[in-house]
Amino acid sequence: MEMNDKKLQVSAIKNGTVIDHIPSNCLFKVINILGLQKIQTQMTFGSNFESKRLGSKAIIKLADVFFKDNDINKIALVAPEAKLNIIKDYEVVEKKIVEVPDTVTGIAKCGNPKCITNHENMITRFNVVSKKKVAIKCHYCEKITDTEHMQIF
């Protein structure tokens, strides 16, 4: 067997979530915004896998972890091409396509230091002005923020 014929297999998970089609340069952003560094269950992640659509992609496998819509919206803001596969008993039982919502509430911080949301105890609210290259506009001060400058909490 030649070296080219060998493949490294990542073990399957019995129950959990696989986040696939993450742009490679966004892997650690996704880990951070979801707080995955704090989870106590098995997590496998890899980057720079070949992808026809993205050129290079990352993947995260999480045992016994399932996400709420709010978390899926967070993923959409940094990795709008991502796909979620829900695994039950080693089988994909559901595929969720991550979609950038029309509005973003309470998960991102306005980048305008003078914005009222940075001085008052209030929930942030943004309108999405671009879904392809994600950009959001603050409902209160109208500052537009792109993915690169977005602070998600």
Secondary structure, DSSP 8 states (H G I E B T S, - for coil): --GGG--------SSEEEEEEEEGGGHHHHHHHTTGGG--S-EEEEEEEEETTTEEEEEEEEET----HHHHHHHHHH-TT-EEEEEETTEEEEEEE----SEEESSEE-S-TTSGGGTSS---EEEEEETTTTEEEETTT--EEEGGG-EE-
